[in-house]
Amino acid sequence: MTVRRAGIPVPLIVRVPVAAPRPAPAPDQRPWLFAASMAAAALVATVAGVVLGMLAALEASFAGERWTQAVQAHGRLQLFGFAAPFVVALALEFLPRLNQQPAYSARVRAGVPLLLALSAILVAVSQLWPGVSGFLLVPAGAIFAAGAVIFAALTWARTRHTRLRLDPQPLFLPTAAVWLAVAAGLSLWGLTEAGESVVPLVYSTAAVETFLRGFVMLSIAGVALRAFPGHLGLRPVAPQRQVLLFAALNASLVLWLLSLGPGALPGLRAGVRLADAAYAGTLLAFTASLGVLNPLRELRAPGPRYRVLVPAAWLGVVLYAVLLLGVALPAGPDLSLYQEGAIRHVFMLGFMVPLMVAMAHIVLARFGVGFVPWQNALTGAFVLLTAAWPLRVAPTLFTASPSDAGRWMMATAGVLVMSGLALVAAVCARTAWLSARQLRAAPVCACGECS
């Protein structure tokens, strides 16, 4: 409506287009499931996985009598009971958004992580108390394999078709899911060969390294290529370079598995060293290509804290790659099992877990309620985990076996890890609760600190 003043039209009412409000997620989608799954996975590691690791380090309680079983159960709970459900829960949230597709059903988003975690718990119990539940050893491993195959099928079904040379990034996560299924198959194979609930070393090593190098690293690479340029202000990696990195990560793992020699395959030590060197070189090339450490030069610049935490966590994989490259050289030393475990823990505890916590600063806000509840607690968890890994690694990195003082250092690291993961579980559970409360239209304080 307008009126004329001195022959000039003056608007009294102006029609302003108003954006439609963003529809709230339907209650049956249960948007809090991803945070609840993350909380449950962190809780498995806190109350079971880390405790077993501490008992094995001190050779105390039943871990002294069944040391090998306790170590294997500890590793399974930390990797298959914590890391796998944690990453899978996030992948099931990330993939539909990445491909601009509808969300997976609540049954899928809850059921797949639950299968993985439940299997790890049952296998660990069967290894520690075979007289009571030893009959569950192989069936529990089959449950994990089923969950991994389902996850792989789901991810490939949602992968949008693209020309590899134009946009290879969408292939990283589905391929990671395939490697999870391969790791599950190797683990199940090892469980069928177990004697006195002890999985033969070649199968255990093959499953663990396939999980870390295939599933975990390719998942991290796939997310980093898409998320880091925007969140950290990095330059995107050229598609041609992405193809080379993708091929190198997968080829090095295939060579490593064939050279390790599971089953009837003959082992080839030179092939293992070559594969280790290729993998380490690829990790360093990926770091340089992505420029993920560049934000550490701008520590004084204001910004969200994950801009510091993510590059700080990435320093762990650089150290891991340098150590792996050093022992992979022809003149490199032959390592004891303790030393191999120390280098592996640089990757797991020095890189993988801190990066998961650093990225939780992003995903809990983006996929949850718009902010990170108890953010200081989540950052505190990162600090505790970063302080823990040198204590876990140092006692066995340069010696064939730890001293008594070294065992207590490893136990101290376990206390720090327990504390950090307990904080992670609390923050994730809090996010899930607030997300469920938001569905009921209850007001939620956005300061991130109120209860």
Backbone hydrogen bonds, N-H to C=O, Kabsch-Sander energy under -0.5 kcal/mol:
donor,donor_aa,acceptor,acceptor_aa,energy
3,V,10,V,-2.0
5,R,3,V,-0.5
5,R,8,I,-2.6
6,A,4,R,-0.5
8,I,5,R,-1.9
10,V,3,V,-3.7
12,L,1,M,-2.7
13,I,1,M,-1.4
15,R,13,I,-0.5
16,V,14,V,-0.7
29,Q,26,A,-1.9
30,R,26,A,-0.6
30,R,27,P,-1.1
33,L,30,R,-2.1
36,A,32,W,-2.1
37,S,33,L,-2.7
38,M,34,F,-2.1
39,A,35,A,-2.3
40,A,36,A,-2.5
41,A,37,S,-2.5
42,A,38,M,-2.4
43,L,39,A,-1.9
44,V,40,A,-2.0
45,A,41,A,-1.8
46,T,42,A,-2.0
47,V,43,L,-2.6
48,A,44,V,-1.4
49,G,44,V,-1.8
50,V,45,A,-3.0
52,L,48,A,-2.3
53,G,49,G,-1.8
54,M,50,V,-2.4
55,L,51,V,-2.4
56,A,52,L,-2.4
57,A,53,G,-2.3
58,L,54,M,-2.1
59,E,55,L,-0.8
60,A,55,L,-2.3
63,A,60,A,-1.3
64,G,61,S,-1.5
65,E,61,S,-0.7
66,R,62,F,-2.5
70,A,66,R,-2.5
71,V,67,W,-2.5
72,Q,68,T,-2.5
73,A,69,Q,-2.7
74,H,70,A,-2.4
75,G,71,V,-2.4
76,R,72,Q,-2.4
77,L,73,A,-2.5
78,Q,74,H,-2.2
79,L,75,G,-2.4
80,F,76,R,-1.9
81,G,76,R,-1.5
82,F,77,L,-0.5
83,A,78,Q,-1.9
84,A,79,L,-2.6
86,F,82,F,-2.1
87,V,83,A,-2.8
88,V,84,A,-2.8
89,A,85,P,-2.6
90,L,86,F,-1.5
91,A,87,V,-2.7
92,L,88,V,-2.4
93,E,89,A,-0.6
93,E,90,L,-0.8
94,F,90,L,-2.7
95,L,91,A,-2.8
97,R,93,E,-0.9
98,L,94,F,-2.8
99,N,95,L,-2.5
100,Q,96,P,-0.5
100,Q,97,R,-0.6
101,Q,96,P,-2.8
104,Y,92,L,-0.5
109,R,105,S,-2.5
110,A,106,A,-1.9
111,G,107,R,-2.6
112,V,108,V,-2.1
114,L,110,A,-1.4
115,L,111,G,-2.4
116,L,112,V,-1.9
117,A,113,P,-2.4
118,L,114,L,-2.8
119,S,115,L,-2.2
120,A,116,L,-1.9
121,I,117,A,-2.1
122,L,118,L,-2.3
123,V,119,S,-2.6
124,A,120,A,-2.2
125,V,121,I,-2.4
126,S,122,L,-2.3
127,Q,123,V,-2.1
128,L,124,A,-2.0
129,W,125,V,-2.6
132,V,129,W,-1.4
133,S,129,W,-2.3
134,G,130,P,-2.0
136,L,133,S,-2.0
137,L,134,G,-1.7
140,A,136,L,-2.8
141,G,137,L,-1.6
142,A,138,V,-2.2
143,I,139,P,-1.6
144,F,140,A,-1.5
145,A,141,G,-2.1
146,A,142,A,-2.4
147,G,143,I,-2.4
148,A,144,F,-2.6
149,V,145,A,-2.5
150,I,146,A,-2.4
151,F,147,G,-2.2
152,A,148,A,-2.4
153,A,149,V,-2.6
154,L,150,I,-2.5
155,T,151,F,-2.4
156,W,152,A,-2.3
157,A,153,A,-2.0
158,R,154,L,-1.2
159,T,155,T,-0.6
159,T,156,W,-0.6
164,L,162,T,-0.5
166,L,163,R,-1.5
167,D,163,R,-2.3
171,L,168,P,-2.0
172,F,169,Q,-1.9
173,L,169,Q,-0.5
175,T,171,L,-1.9
176,A,172,F,-2.4
177,A,173,L,-2.1
178,V,174,P,-1.7
179,W,175,T,-2.1
180,L,176,A,-1.8
181,A,177,A,-1.8
182,V,178,V,-2.2
183,A,179,W,-2.8
184,A,180,L,-2.4
185,G,181,A,-2.3
186,L,182,V,-2.7
187,S,183,A,-2.4
188,L,184,A,-2.5
189,W,185,G,-2.5
190,G,186,L,-2.4
191,L,187,S,-2.2
192,T,188,L,-1.8
193,E,189,W,-0.9
193,E,190,G,-0.6
194,A,191,L,-1.0
195,G,198,V,-1.8
198,V,195,G,-1.4
199,V,197,S,-0.6
203,Y,200,P,-0.7
204,S,200,P,-2.2
205,T,201,L,-3.0
206,A,202,V,-1.9
207,A,203,Y,-2.5
208,V,204,S,-2.3
209,E,205,T,-2.7
210,T,206,A,-2.1
211,F,207,A,-2.1
212,L,208,V,-2.4
213,R,209,E,-3.1
214,G,209,E,-0.5
214,G,210,T,-1.9
215,F,210,T,-1.3
216,V,211,F,-2.8
217,M,212,L,-2.1
218,L,214,G,-1.3
219,S,215,F,-1.8
220,I,216,V,-2.6
221,A,217,M,-2.7
222,G,218,L,-2.5
223,V,219,S,-2.2
224,A,220,I,-2.9
225,L,221,A,-2.5
226,R,222,G,-1.0
227,A,223,V,-3.5
228,F,224,A,-1.7
231,H,227,A,-2.4
232,L,228,F,-2.9
233,G,229,P,-0.6
234,L,228,F,-0.7
242,Q,238,A,-2.2
243,V,239,P,-2.3
244,L,240,Q,-1.7
245,L,241,R,-2.5
246,F,242,Q,-2.8
247,A,243,V,-2.5
248,A,244,L,-2.5
249,L,245,L,-2.5
250,N,246,F,-1.9
251,A,247,A,-2.9
252,S,248,A,-2.3
253,L,249,L,-1.3
254,V,250,N,-2.3
255,L,251,A,-2.6
256,W,252,S,-2.1
257,L,253,L,-2.6
258,L,254,V,-2.4
259,S,255,L,-2.2
260,L,256,W,-2.0
261,G,257,L,-1.5
265,L,262,P,-1.6
268,L,259,S,-3.5
272,V,268,L,-1.9
273,R,269,R,-2.3
274,L,270,A,-2.3
275,A,271,G,-2.5
276,D,272,V,-2.6
277,A,273,R,-2.5
278,A,274,L,-2.5
279,Y,275,A,-2.6
280,A,276,D,-2.8
281,G,277,A,-2.5
282,T,278,A,-2.1
283,L,279,Y,-2.2
284,L,280,A,-2.0
285,A,281,G,-2.4
286,F,282,T,-2.8
287,T,283,L,-2.1
288,A,284,L,-2.3
289,S,285,A,-2.6
290,L,286,F,-2.5
291,G,287,T,-1.9
292,V,287,T,-0.9
294,N,291,G,-1.6
296,L,293,L,-1.5
297,R,294,N,-2.2
298,E,295,P,-1.7
299,L,296,L,-0.7
301,A,298,E,-1.2
307,R,304,P,-1.7
308,V,305,R,-1.7
309,L,305,R,-2.2
310,V,306,Y,-2.3
312,A,308,V,-2.0
313,A,309,L,-2.5
314,W,310,V,-1.9
315,L,311,P,-1.0
315,L,312,A,-0.6
316,G,313,A,-1.6
317,V,313,A,-0.5
317,V,314,W,-0.7
318,V,314,W,-1.4
319,L,315,L,-2.2
320,Y,316,G,-2.4
321,A,317,V,-2.5
322,V,318,V,-2.1
323,L,319,L,-2.6
324,L,320,Y,-2.9
325,L,321,A,-2.5
326,G,322,V,-2.1
327,V,323,L,-2.0
328,A,324,L,-1.3
329,L,325,L,-0.9
332,G,329,L,-2.6
338,Y,400,A,-0.5
340,E,336,S,-2.5
341,G,337,L,-2.3
342,A,338,Y,-2.0
343,I,339,Q,-2.2
344,R,340,E,-2.3
345,H,341,G,-2.2
346,V,342,A,-1.1
347,F,343,I,-1.2
348,M,344,R,-2.5
349,L,345,H,-2.0
350,G,345,H,-1.3
351,F,347,F,-0.9
352,M,347,F,-3.3
353,V,348,M,-2.7
355,L,351,F,-2.4
356,M,352,M,-2.2
357,V,353,V,-2.1
358,A,354,P,-2.8
359,M,355,L,-3.0
360,A,356,M,-1.3
361,H,357,V,-0.8
361,H,358,A,-1.0
362,I,359,M,-1.5
363,V,359,M,-2.5
364,L,360,A,-1.9
366,R,362,I,-2.8
367,F,363,V,-2.8
369,V,364,L,-0.7
369,V,371,F,-0.6
370,G,365,A,-1.5
374,W,448,G,-3.9
375,Q,372,V,-0.9
375,Q,448,G,-0.6
377,A,374,W,-0.7
378,L,374,W,-1.6
379,T,375,Q,-2.5
380,G,376,N,-2.3
381,A,377,A,-1.9
382,F,378,L,-1.5
383,V,379,T,-2.0
384,L,380,G,-2.4
385,L,381,A,-2.4
386,T,382,F,-2.3
387,A,383,V,-2.0
388,A,384,L,-1.3
389,W,385,L,-1.6
391,L,387,A,-0.6
392,R,388,A,-1.6
393,V,389,W,-2.3
394,A,390,P,-2.6
396,T,393,V,-1.5
397,L,393,V,-1.1
397,L,394,A,-0.5
398,F,394,A,-0.6
407,R,403,S,-2.2
408,W,404,D,-1.7
409,M,405,A,-1.8
410,M,406,G,-2.2
411,A,407,R,-2.1
412,T,408,W,-2.3
413,A,409,M,-2.3
414,G,410,M,-1.7
415,V,411,A,-1.7
416,L,412,T,-2.0
417,V,413,A,-2.5
418,M,414,G,-2.7
419,S,415,V,-2.3
420,G,416,L,-2.6
421,L,417,V,-3.0
422,A,418,M,-2.1
423,L,419,S,-1.7
424,V,420,G,-2.0
425,A,421,L,-2.6
426,A,422,A,-2.1
427,V,423,L,-2.5
428,C,424,V,-2.6
429,A,425,A,-2.5
430,R,426,A,-2.3
431,T,427,V,-2.2
432,A,428,C,-2.4
433,W,429,A,-2.4
434,L,430,R,-2.4
435,S,431,T,-2.5
436,A,432,A,-2.3
437,R,433,W,-2.3
438,Q,434,L,-2.2
439,L,435,S,-1.3
440,R,436,A,-0.8
440,R,437,R,-0.6
441,A,438,Q,-1.8
442,A,437,R,-1.7
448,G,445,C,-0.5
